[in-house]
Amino acid sequence: MRIVYFGTPPDAVPPLEALVSTGHDIAFVVTQPDRRRSRGAGSDPSPVKAAALELGLEVKTPERAKEIIDDVANAHAALGVVVAFGQLLPVGLLEATTHGFVNVHFSLLPRWRGAAPVERAILAGDAETGVCLMGVEAGLDTGPVYACESVAIGADETAGELRDRLVASGTRLLVEQIDAIPEMVPTPQEGDATYAEKLTVDEFKLDPALPAAHLARIVRAGNPRPGAWGVFGGKRVKVCRAHPELDADVAIATVDEHGRLGTSAGALVFDEVQPEGKRPMRGADWRRGLRGDVLIAYP
């Protein structure tokens, strides 16, 4: 099938590679423009651009998706595929392929439409999430669904770990279903929609007034980005991994000698932390390197 492919971050690389390896004709790849993505002085290509060039594919990097409506129309593609592109697509673009566009979305729609479905599912304490192949409309993740696959969320699973599994599931589902999509009638979304708003750094600041079980979800959802954090003795520390210990007796806002933060309900055990300017280390080792009482700054 002749396809135009839209994607930007690492999550969008495996589906592109799978489409190429299964013999689909990628007319060209559309991704976000080169930007500063690392600590170097220059601009870096998106992960999708780098992968596409390695595959020998043509790449287009418009500032706005509407700039390439004519290019897509002239490609005479049967279908557009979108995986985390980063922009809403205008109606004129959606109509520029024979059978429209399909999006690989990492949630069970209509739950968690929007920018951060994986992290929001963990923060909310959902037991499961999944991946959907969705027909793209002008609205935000409002289109009808071609196929879905449910994925259980592990009790200790981080957002990064869950995302990797969802990308694998979504890639497989896309490859299995894509040839049939032009003949399929997708199903409208049913149920109450929830929105996965863009993540902010501030919402990952650890507040010991919350229960330890809630804080553990914040840590999991923030790994690898943007990272859960707290200020201890005036120094910022990233908490990479942690788990709740519900029967622990630790004074609220205090970190005891075992690296356990007292909360309003139980303690949050710091399994791995990263002090500012240092490498990650065991939470207990970090605590042993500090003198006297250790308190977290809050609110």
Buried (B, 14 or more C-beta within 10 A) or exposed (E): BBBBBBBBBBBBBBBBBBBBEEEBEBBBBBBBEEEEEEEEEEEEBBBBBBBBEEBEBEBBBBEEBEEBBEBBBEBEBBBBBBBBBBBEBBEBBBEBBEBBBBBBBBBBBBBBBBBBBBBBBBBBEBEEBBBBBBBBBEEEBBBBBBBBBEBEBEEEBBBBBBBBBBBBBBBBBBBEBBEEBEEBEBEEBEEEBBBBEEBEEEBBBBBBEBBBBBBBBBBBBBBEEBBBBBBBBEEBBBBBBBBBBEEBEBEBBBBBEBBBBBBBBBBBBBBBBBBEEEEEBBBBEBBEEBEEEBBBBBE
